[in-house]
Amino acid sequence: MTVTVSNLQPIIAILAGILILIAPRLLNYIVAIYLIVVGLIGLGVLRHFS
């Protein structure tokens, strides 16, 4: 697997989402869930949403 910008963005989004979940505030949870979902869609894990 080659790492390109299109592969790197979803990975960064997932990592940022996980890190934001560590600091528990309502906005942080909303942003974290959004980042995780966008990351999963970008990696192709949730294919039917893209």
C-alpha positions as a Markdown table, in Angstrom:
| # | Residue | x | y | z |
|---|---|---|---|---|
| 1 | Met | 0.0 | 0.0 | 0.0 |
| 2 | Thr | 1.4 | 3.4 | -1.0 |
| 3 | Val | 0.6 | 6.3 | 1.2 |
| 4 | Thr | -0.7 | 9.3 | -0.7 |
| 5 | Val | -2.4 | 12.5 | 0.4 |
| 6 | Ser | -5.8 | 11.0 | -0.2 |
| 7 | Asn | -4.9 | 8.2 | 2.2 |
| 8 | Leu | -3.2 | 10.5 | 4.7 |
| 9 | Gln | -6.1 | 12.8 | 5.3 |
| 10 | Pro | -8.5 | 10.2 | 6.6 |
| 11 | Ile | -5.8 | 8.7 | 8.9 |
| 12 | Ile | -5.1 | 12.2 | 10.3 |
| 13 | Ala | -8.8 | 12.8 | 10.8 |
| 14 | Ile | -9.2 | 9.5 | 12.7 |
| 15 | Leu | -6.2 | 10.3 | 14.9 |
| 16 | Ala | -7.4 | 13.9 | 15.6 |
| 17 | Gly | -10.9 | 12.5 | 16.4 |
| 18 | Ile | -9.4 | 10.0 | 18.9 |
| 19 | Leu | -7.2 | 12.7 | 20.5 |
| 20 | Ile | -10.2 | 15.1 | 20.8 |
| 21 | Leu | -12.2 | 12.4 | 22.6 |
| 22 | Ile | -9.6 | 12.5 | 25.4 |
| 23 | Ala | -10.7 | 16.1 | 26.3 |
| 24 | Pro | -14.4 | 15.6 | 27.1 |
| 25 | Arg | -16.5 | 18.5 | 26.2 |
| 26 | Leu | -19.7 | 18.5 | 24.1 |
| 27 | Leu | -18.2 | 20.3 | 21.1 |
| 28 | Asn | -15.2 | 18.1 | 21.3 |
| 29 | Tyr | -17.4 | 15.0 | 21.1 |
| 30 | Ile | -19.3 | 16.3 | 18.1 |
| 31 | Val | -16.1 | 17.2 | 16.3 |
| 32 | Ala | -14.4 | 13.9 | 17.2 |
| 33 | Ile | -17.4 | 11.9 | 15.9 |
| 34 | Tyr | -17.4 | 13.9 | 12.7 |
| 35 | Leu | -13.7 | 13.4 | 12.1 |
| 36 | Ile | -13.8 | 9.7 | 12.8 |
| 37 | Val | -16.8 | 9.2 | 10.4 |
| 38 | Val | -15.1 | 11.3 | 7.7 |
| 39 | Gly | -11.9 | 9.3 | 8.2 |
| 40 | Leu | -13.7 | 6.0 | 7.9 |
| 41 | Ile | -15.6 | 7.1 | 4.7 |
| 42 | Gly | -12.3 | 8.4 | 3.3 |
| 43 | Leu | -10.6 | 5.0 | 3.9 |
| 44 | Gly | -13.5 | 3.2 | 2.3 |
| 45 | Val | -14.6 | 1.4 | 5.4 |
| 46 | Leu | -18.1 | 3.0 | 5.1 |
| 47 | Arg | -18.5 | 2.7 | 1.3 |
| 48 | His | -22.3 | 3.3 | 1.1 |
| 49 | Phe | -22.0 | 6.8 | 2.6 |
| 50 | Ser | -19.6 | 8.2 | 0.0 |
